[in-house]
């Protein structure tokens, strides 16, 4: 069983491993959210700045602030968005370093299952957003098998390879998301399911991506040569290829949004 928490400290490795997935699901999420321009945004758990960049490009914000606990990720994000009007700060989702009602929209992109106390994280988002503002999130459906690398994790579990995992894996369940938002006093709460797919040029490209990825990549590299070969063969059987050898499969995320009440 998993024993260690997942950490993403390498922005470049994260970009290959999760960046394409993040951009695909983030674009569909923003289509669903349909925010108006001119908002002050807070991106909580901004990581390497991939979604922050999407906010700058698509939402015409007046300001964007990204927050993440990883100094390495924050540095990557700052370098990534040098020409954009975005700022970044190291911070904790359960104790946001901002005063009450200081932004118009707060979002947790693929983050809520990393928060040890999701109720507290959502309450913090509601606290810093002004009356009438948007509080939203989307996250891979971990309980339902929607994680992009669910097949890989399943095969590792079968081989009794302990892999890092998130502290709150059930937080992305649709019912739980709705409950967190309602408990925080948010109004007009809505949820939706977002399905995306990714095509790898070949199985070898998929394999290189996962073994180079953060957290789990180190575990795979630490396996014996024979066990790595077994894992690779099992995954190759599970992931079918098309006529030219490409691997295409889908992933699924759950999303939620609500508004801070007008007092």
SULQUIQUI-V893167 format. One record per pair of residues at least 24 apart in sequence whose ideal C-beta (glycine too) atoms are under 10 Angstrom apart, sorted by sequence separation. I is the first residue (numbers start at 1). GAP is how many residues later the second one is. If there is no record, write none. Layout:
i	gap
I	GAP
I	GAP
This chain:
i	gap
26	24
27	24
30	24
35	24
36	24
37	24
38	24
39	24
40	24
41	24
42	24
43	24
44	24
45	24
46	24
48	24
49	24
53	24
61	24
63	24
64	24
65	24
67	24
68	24
69	24
92	24
93	24
94	24
105	24
113	24
142	24
207	24
22	25
26	25
29	25
30	25
34	25
35	25
37	25
38	25
39	25
40	25
41	25
42	25
43	25
45	25
48	25
49	25
52	25
56	25
61	25
66	25
67	25
68	25
93	25
94	25
95	25
96	25
102	25
103	25
104	25
105	25
112	25
114	25
147	25
207	25
210	25
22	26
25	26
33	26
35	26
47	26
48	26
49	26
50	26
51	26
65	26
67	26
94	26
95	26
98	26
100	26
101	26
102	26
103	26
104	26
111	26
112	26
113	26
140	26
142	26
143	26
146	26
206	26
23	27
26	27
27	27
30	27
31	27
46	27
47	27
48	27
49	27
50	27
53	27
56	27
57	27
93	27
94	27
100	27
101	27
102	27
103	27
104	27
106	27
107	27
108	27
109	27
110	27
111	27
112	27
113	27
139	27
142	27
143	27
19	28
22	28
23	28
26	28
30	28
45	28
46	28
48	28
49	28
52	28
53	28
56	28
92	28
93	28
94	28
96	28
99	28
100	28
101	28
102	28
104	28
105	28
106	28
107	28
108	28
109	28
110	28
111	28
142	28
143	28
144	28
204	28
207	28
18	29
19	29
21	29
22	29
26	29
30	29
47	29
48	29
49	29
52	29
55	29
56	29
67	29
92	29
93	29
94	29
95	29
96	29
98	29
99	29
100	29
101	29
104	29
105	29
106	29
107	29
108	29
109	29
110	29
113	29
139	29
140	29
142	29
143	29
144	29
203	29
206	29
207	29
18	30
20	30
23	30
47	30
49	30
50	30
56	30
67	30
94	30
98	30
100	30
101	30
103	30
104	30
105	30
106	30
107	30
108	30
109	30
110	30
113	30
139	30
142	30
143	30
144	30
206	30
19	31
23	31
27	31
46	31
48	31
49	31
53	31
55	31
65	31
67	31
93	31
96	31
97	31
98	31
103	31
105	31
106	31
107	31
108	31
141	31
142	31
143	31
15	32
18	32
22	32
26	32
48	32
49	32
52	32
65	32
92	32
93	32
96	32
101	32
139	32
140	32
141	32
143	32
203	32
204	32
207	32
14	33
15	33
53	33
65	33
91	33
139	33
141	33
143	33
203	33
206	33
14	34
15	34
43	34
52	34
113	34
137	34
138	34
139	34
13	35
15	35
46	35
49	35
52	35
137	35
206	35
11	36
12	36
14	36
52	36
203	36
8	37
11	37
49	37
65	37
203	37
10	38
11	38
65	38
139	38
203	38
8	39
11	39
49	39
63	39
64	39
67	39
138	39
200	39
202	39
8	40
46	40
63	40
137	40
205	40
206	40
207	40
63	41
64	41
65	41
200	41
204	41
205	41
206	41
46	42
61	42
62	42
202	42
203	42
205	42
43	43
46	43
61	43
68	43
137	43
199	43
201	43
202	43
203	43
204	43
206	43
61	44
137	44
201	44
202	44
203	44
41	45
43	45
46	45
69	45
135	45
136	45
200	45
201	45
202	45
45	46
59	46
135	46
200	46
201	46
42	47
44	47
121	47
146	47
199	47
200	47
44	48
45	48
146	48
148	48
199	48
200	48
42	49
44	49
118	49
122	49
135	49
144	49
146	49
148	49
198	49
199	49
200	49
55	50
116	50
117	50
118	50
121	50
136	50
146	50
148	50
164	50
165	50
198	50
199	50
115	51
116	51
117	51
135	51
164	51
165	51
197	51
198	51
44	52
55	52
113	52
114	52
115	52
116	52
118	52
119	52
134	52
135	52
141	52
163	52
164	52
197	52
198	52
113	53
114	53
115	53
118	53
133	53
138	53
141	53
163	53
197	53
198	53
42	54
55	54
112	54
113	54
114	54
117	54
118	54
126	54
134	54
135	54
136	54
138	54
140	54
141	54
152	54
164	54
196	54
197	54
52	55
54	55
111	55
113	55
116	55
122	55
125	55
126	55
132	55
138	55
152	55
161	55
163	55
164	55
195	55
196	55
14	56
42	56
51	56
112	56
113	56
115	56
125	56
138	56
163	56
195	56
196	56
51	57
52	57
113	57
114	57
119	57
122	57
123	57
126	57
127	57
129	57
149	57
153	57
162	57
163	57
194	57
195	57
196	57
14	58
51	58
113	58
118	58
122	58
126	58
152	58
161	58
194	58
195	58
11	59
14	59
50	59
51	59
112	59
113	59
118	59
121	59
122	59
125	59
126	59
151	59
152	59
161	59
193	59
194	59
8	60
9	60
10	60
42	60
50	60
51	60
111	60
112	60
113	60
119	60
120	60
122	60
123	60
124	60
126	60
149	60
156	60
193	60
194	60
8	61
9	61
11	61
15	61
42	61
46	61
111	61
118	61
119	61
122	61
123	61
125	61
149	61
152	61
161	61
192	61
193	61
194	61
7	62
8	62
9	62
10	62
11	62
14	62
40	62
41	62
42	62
43	62
44	62
45	62
46	62
47	62
110	62
118	62
122	62
123	62
148	62
161	62
192	62
193	62
7	63
9	63
10	63
11	63
40	63
41	63
42	63
43	63
44	63
45	63
46	63
47	63
65	63
108	63
113	63
121	63
122	63
123	63
153	63
156	63
191	63
192	63
8	64
9	64
11	64
12	64
39	64
40	64
41	64
42	64
43	64
44	64
45	64
47	64
112	64
119	64
120	64
122	64
149	64
152	64
156	64
159	64
191	64
192	64
7	65
8	65
11	65
15	65
39	65
40	65
41	65
42	65
43	65
44	65
45	65
46	65
112	65
115	65
118	65
119	65
190	65
191	65
192	65
7	66
10	66
11	66
38	66
39	66
40	66
41	66
42	66
43	66
45	66
161	66
190	66
191	66
9	67
44	67
45	67
47	67
149	67
156	67
189	67
190	67
191	67
11	68
36	68
43	68
44	68
112	68
152	68
159	68
189	68
190	68
11	69
35	69
36	69
45	69
188	69
189	69
190	69
35	70
45	70
161	70
186	70
188	70
189	70
44	71
156	71
159	71
186	71
187	71
188	71
33	72
35	72
158	72
159	72
186	72
187	72
158	73
185	73
186	73
187	73
188	73
33	74
182	74
184	74
186	74
187	74
155	75
156	75
159	75
181	75
185	75
186	75
187	75
45	76
155	76
158	76
178	76
180	76
181	76
182	76
184	76
185	76
30	77
44	77
155	77
177	77
179	77
181	77
29	78
155	78
156	78
176	78
177	78
178	78
180	78
181	78
30	79
152	79
155	79
156	79
175	79
177	79
29	80
44	80
154	80
155	80
172	80
174	80
176	80
177	80
178	80
26	81
29	81
44	81
154	81
172	81
173	81
174	81
177	81
152	82
155	82
172	82
174	82
26	83
42	83
151	83
152	83
155	83
171	83
172	83
25	84
26	84
44	84
151	84
154	84
172	84
25	85
42	86
149	86
152	86
22	87
42	87
51	87
151	87
152	87
22	88
151	88
21	89
40	89
40	90
39	91
42	91
18	92
41	92
45	92
40	93
41	93
42	93
44	93
39	94
39	95
35	98
36	98
151	98
35	99
150	99
149	100
33	101
35	101
148	101
150	101
148	102
149	102
150	102
33	103
148	103
32	104
146	104
147	104
148	104
33	105
146	105
147	105
148	105
8	106
30	106
32	106
145	106
146	106
147	106
6	107
7	107
29	107
145	107
146	107
6	108
29	108
30	108
144	108
146	108
5	109
29	109
28	110
141	110
142	110
144	110
5	111
140	111
141	111
142	111
143	111
26	112
140	112
141	112
142	112
25	113
140	113
141	113
25	114
139	114
140	114
25	115
138	115
139	115
137	116
138	116
139	116
137	117
138	117
139	117
137	118
138	118
21	119
136	119
137	119
138	119
136	120
137	120
25	121
135	121
136	121
137	121
18	122
135	122
136	122
25	123
134	123
135	123
136	123
24	124
134	124
135	124
133	125
134	125
135	125
21	126
22	126
133	126
134	126
21	127
132	127
133	127
20	128
21	128
131	128
132	128
129	129
131	129
132	129
133	129
18	130
129	130
130	130
131	130
132	130
17	131
18	131
129	131
131	131
132	131
17	132
126	132
128	132
130	132
131	132
125	133
126	133
127	133
122	134
126	134
125	135
126	135
122	136
112	142
110	143
109	144
112	144
109	146
108	148
107	150
2	151
105	152
2	154
106	154
2	155
105	155
1	156
104	156
6	157
7	157
33	157
4	158
6	158
32	158
1	159
2	159
3	159
4	159
5	159
6	159
33	159
101	159
2	160
3	160
4	160
5	160
6	160
32	160
1	161
2	161
3	161
4	161
5	161
6	161
1	162
2	162
3	162
5	162
32	162
2	163
29	163
31	163
1	164
2	164
28	164
29	165
28	166
2	167
27	167
28	167
29	167
26	168
28	168
25	169
27	169
24	170
25	170
26	170
24	171
25	171
24	172
23	173
24	173
22	174
24	174
21	175
23	175
20	176
21	176
21	177
20	178
20	179
20	180
16	189
20	189
18	191
16	192
17	192
16	193
17	193
16	194
17	194
17	195
18	195
13	196
16	196
17	196
18	196
16	197
17	197
16	198
17	198
13	199
14	199
17	199
12	200
13	200
14	200
17	200
13	201
14	201
10	202
12	202
13	202
10	203
11	203
10	204
13	204
8	205
9	205
10	205
8	206
9	206
7	207
8	207
10	207
6	208
7	208
6	209
5	210
6	210
4	211
2	214
4	215
2	217
33	222
35	222
32	223
34	223
29	224
33	224
28	225
32	225
25	226
29	226
24	227
25	227
26	227
28	227
25	228
29	228
24	229
21	230
25	230
22	231
21	232
